[in-house]
Amino acid sequence: MPQHPRVLVIRRRYLGDVVLLGSLFRNLRLHWPEARIAALVEPAYEAILALNPDVDLVMTLPGALSAWPGFVARLRRAGFTHVLDLDNTEKTALVARLCGAPLRVALHHGAHPVRLRALYSDIAHEPASAHEHQPISEYYLKALGPAGVPVVTREVRLVPREADVAEWRRFVGAQGRTLLVHPGSRSPFRIWPAERFAAVCDRVQDELGVQTVLVGGPAERPLVADIRRRAKTHLLSIDDPPSLPRFAALARACTALLCHDSGPMHVAAAVGTRVVALYGSQNPVLFRPHGDGHTQLIPSMPCTACVEPGVCVPGDSYRTYCVRRLSVDEVFAALKATLCRPS
């Protein structure tokens, strides 16, 4: 084994999952300061890892079949000594084996069998009974065991570019408190109604004197416009969706973020911004925001008064409207406590 390991961590998606790899990367760096640490993700998540100071290289999975020979050649040239596959799909198992690394760890949980077990040298397993009762970042850290890397920190951090942070501070007005609002979610069932976002934004500005800024990705443009149209106060709105690194800088420039349980929530927490997060029926432990000072608003479960009977699908958190059981008063109270808390 070379004196300075070359480590590849595979986690294809999603934004929150990729951000929460931070503690795994940090422990690798502390254990092997001179290691070459790389990540393999889907192209959409490449940019956010540029803000993780413990990652030296980001590789992306090719889409077209014709691109695979060149991709495999790059893998082989990299000379990886360790591969930690946190996905364990047929494709990622093949990637792990094609790397040629002596140590190839598959991480998996529950009772399902490891895919293509023969392509790995080691397995890190978590029982289903434990998986749902701790943050996903704890699960990721189990992949370090077969590599002999101790867990000495649980830090998750992203470091935005200072020039970007300074630019956003000028835009939002750095002299006062600022609430950033990101109303999007991958599931339309998990989105709090636009009229409630508008109402809570009005109260934040009227009653607390806190500047409110709306932002979203390309898919959230109609929702952001709807909230702004319904609001009675003047809300700043970022019409051109920022890149992930620019969004991280924007979050850092603001006092707090109001959002759903989402990728942007994890980005904001990783740059040190307090979060007020709206949940529905999803597990509030597995993907909670990392760090202290955050607030999770969770409707009482199990649900006893369905807001959309016949539409919600019990047991499927991507198809239940439970987030709509949260009131404007509840959300405003949480924001007031967060925004008025000393830094």
QUIRA-V843072 format. One record per pair of residues at least 12 apart in sequence whose C-alpha atoms are under 8 Angstrom apart, sorted by sequence separation. I is the first residue (numbers start at 1). J is the second residue. If there is no record, write none. Layout:
# QUIRA-V843072
I_J + I_J
This chain:
# QUIRA-V843072
25_37 + 46_58 + 265_277 + 284_296 + 46_59 + 83_96 + 93_106 + 126_139 + 224_237 + 308_321 + 46_60 + 106_120 + 183_197 + 275_289 + 284_298 + 307_321 + 104_119 + 105_120 + 108_123 + 110_125 + 307_322 + 39_55 + 83_99 + 104_120 + 105_121 + 106_122 + 107_123 + 108_124 + 109_125 + 110_126 + 111_127 + 126_142 + 251_267 + 252_268 + 257_273 + 259_275 + 261_277 + 306_322 + 37_54 + 38_55 + 41_58 + 43_60 + 103_120 + 104_121 + 105_122 + 106_123 + 107_124 + 108_125 + 109_126 + 110_127 + 111_128 + 125_142 + 251_268 + 256_273 + 257_274 + 258_275 + 259_276 + 260_277 + 261_278 + 277_294 + 279_296 + 281_298 + 307_324 + 37_55 + 38_56 + 39_57 + 40_58 + 41_59 + 42_60 + 43_61 + 83_101 + 88_106 + 103_121 + 104_122 + 105_123 + 106_124 + 107_125 + 108_126 + 109_127 + 110_128 + 124_142 + 221_239 + 255_273 + 256_274 + 257_275 + 258_276 + 259_277 + 260_278 + 261_279 + 275_293 + 276_294 + 277_295 + 278_296 + 279_297 + 280_298 + 281_299 + 307_325 + 37_56 + 38_57 + 39_58 + 40_59 + 41_60 + 42_61 + 80_99 + 81_100 + 82_101 + 85_104 + 87_106 + 88_107 + 102_121 + 103_122 + 105_124 + 109_128 + 110_129 + 124_143 + 248_267 + 252_271 + 254_273 + 255_274 + 256_275 + 257_276 + 258_277 + 259_278 + 260_279 + 274_293 + 275_294 + 276_295 + 277_296 + 278_297 + 279_298 + 280_299 + 303_322 + 36_56 + 37_57 + 38_58 + 39_59 + 40_60 + 41_61 + 79_99 + 80_100 + 81_101 + 82_102 + 83_103 + 84_104 + 85_105 + 86_106 + 87_107 + 88_108 + 248_268 + 251_271 + 252_272 + 256_276 + 258_278 + 269_289 + 270_290 + 274_294 + 275_295 + 276_296 + 277_297 + 278_298 + 279_299 + 281_301 + 36_57 + 38_59 + 40_61 + 79_100 + 80_101 + 81_102 + 82_103 + 83_104 + 84_105 + 85_106 + 86_107 + 87_108 + 110_131 + 124_145 + 214_235 + 252_273 + 269_290 + 276_297 + 76_98 + 79_101 + 81_103 + 82_104 + 83_105 + 84_106 + 85_107 + 86_108 + 93_115 + 97_119 + 109_131 + 124_146 + 213_235 + 214_236 + 215_237 + 216_238 + 251_273 + 269_291 + 72_95 + 75_98 + 76_99 + 82_105 + 84_107 + 93_116 + 96_119 + 97_120 + 123_146 + 212_235 + 213_236 + 214_237 + 215_238 + 218_241 + 248_271 + 266_289 + 299_322 + 75_99 + 76_100 + 96_120 + 122_146 + 211_235 + 212_236 + 213_237 + 214_238 + 215_239 + 217_241 + 265_289 + 266_290 + 299_323 + 29_54 + 90_115 + 94_119 + 211_236 + 213_238 + 216_241 + 217_242 + 298_323 + 72_98 + 88_114 + 89_115 + 90_116 + 93_119 + 215_241 + 261_287 + 299_325 + 5_32 + 18_45 + 72_99 + 88_115 + 93_120 + 206_233 + 261_288 + 299_326 + 4_32 + 7_35 + 9_37 + 11_39 + 12_40 + 13_41 + 26_54 + 205_233 + 298_326 + 5_34 + 6_35 + 7_36 + 8_37 + 9_38 + 10_39 + 11_40 + 12_41 + 13_42 + 19_48 + 25_54 + 194_223 + 198_227 + 202_231 + 297_326 + 4_34 + 5_35 + 6_36 + 7_37 + 8_38 + 9_39 + 10_40 + 11_41 + 12_42 + 15_45 + 19_49 + 22_52 + 25_55 + 197_227 + 198_228 + 201_231 + 202_232 + 4_35 + 5_36 + 6_37 + 7_38 + 8_39 + 9_40 + 10_41 + 14_45 + 18_49 + 179_210 + 181_212 + 202_233 + 4_36 + 6_38 + 8_40 + 13_45 + 178_210 + 179_211 + 180_212 + 181_213 + 182_214 + 183_215 + 184_216 + 194_226 + 195_227 + 198_230 + 199_231 + 107_140 + 177_210 + 178_211 + 179_212 + 180_213 + 181_214 + 182_215 + 183_216 + 184_217 + 194_227 + 198_231 + 176_210 + 177_211 + 178_212 + 179_213 + 180_214 + 181_215 + 182_216 + 198_232 + 201_235 + 297_331 + 107_142 + 176_211 + 178_213 + 180_215 + 195_230 + 282_317 + 107_143 + 184_220 + 194_230 + 195_231 + 281_317 + 282_318 + 106_143 + 183_220 + 280_317 + 105_143 + 172_211 + 184_223 + 281_320 + 295_334 + 183_223 + 280_320 + 105_146 + 172_213 + 183_224 + 280_321 + 281_322 + 280_322 + 281_323 + 279_322 + 280_323 + 295_338 + 103_147 + 279_323 + 280_324 + 294_338 + 278_323 + 293_338 + 278_326 + 12_61 + 86_140 + 86_143 + 276_334 + 84_143 + 276_335 + 84_144 + 276_338 + 172_236 + 274_338 + 82_147 + 191_260 + 190_260 + 180_251 + 6_78 + 8_80 + 6_79 + 7_80 + 10_83 + 6_80 + 7_81 + 8_82 + 9_83 + 10_84 + 11_85 + 180_254 + 5_80 + 6_81 + 7_82 + 8_83 + 9_84 + 10_85 + 11_86 + 12_87 + 179_254 + 180_255 + 182_257 + 183_258 + 184_259 + 185_260 + 5_81 + 6_82 + 7_83 + 8_84 + 9_85 + 10_86 + 11_87 + 178_254 + 179_255 + 180_256 + 181_257 + 182_258 + 183_259 + 184_260 + 185_261 + 186_262 + 5_82 + 7_84 + 9_86 + 10_87 + 177_254 + 178_255 + 179_256 + 180_257 + 181_258 + 182_259 + 183_260 + 185_262 + 258_335 + 177_255 + 178_256 + 179_257 + 180_258 + 181_259 + 182_260 + 184_262 + 2_81 + 174_253 + 179_258 + 1_81 + 174_254 + 168_249 + 169_250 + 172_253 + 10_92 + 164_246 + 168_250 + 172_254 + 182_264 + 256_338 + 256_339 + 161_245 + 165_249 + 169_253 + 255_339 + 160_245 + 164_249 + 165_250 + 168_253 + 169_254 + 160_246 + 164_250 + 192_278 + 162_249 + 165_252 + 166_253 + 160_248 + 161_249 + 165_253 + 160_249 + 190_279 + 158_248 + 190_280 + 160_252 + 52_157 + 53_158 + 52_158 + 53_159 + 51_158 + 52_159 + 51_159 + 51_160 + 158_267 + 51_161 + 160_271 + 158_270 + 159_271 + 24_137 + 157_270 + 158_271 + 23_137 + 156_270 + 157_271 + 157_272 + 20_136 + 21_137 + 24_140 + 20_137 + 24_141 + 23_141 + 31_149 + 17_136 + 21_140 + 31_150 + 24_144 + 28_149 + 27_149 + 27_150 + 27_151 + 27_152 + 27_153 + 26_153 + 190_318 + 200_328 + 204_332 + 208_336 + 26_155 + 189_318 + 190_319 + 199_328 + 200_329 + 203_332 + 23_153 + 24_154 + 26_156 + 189_319 + 190_320 + 191_321 + 23_154 + 187_318 + 189_320 + 190_321 + 192_323 + 193_324 + 196_327 + 197_328 + 200_331 + 204_335 + 23_155 + 187_319 + 189_321 + 190_322 + 191_323 + 192_324 + 196_328 + 200_332 + 204_336 + 22_155 + 23_156 + 190_323 + 191_324 + 22_156 + 23_157 + 156_290 + 21_156 + 22_157 + 20_156 + 22_158 + 19_156 + 19_158 + 135_285 + 136_286 + 132_283 + 134_285 + 135_286 + 136_287 + 133_285 + 134_286 + 135_287 + 132_285 + 133_286 + 135_288 + 132_286 + 131_286 + 179_339 + 177_339 + 51_245 + 50_245 + 48_244 + 47_244 + 48_245 + 47_245 + 16_262 + 17_263 + 20_266 + 16_263 + 19_266 + 15_263 + 16_264 + 19_267 + 14_263 + 15_264 + 16_265 + 16_266 + 16_267 + 19_270 + 20_290
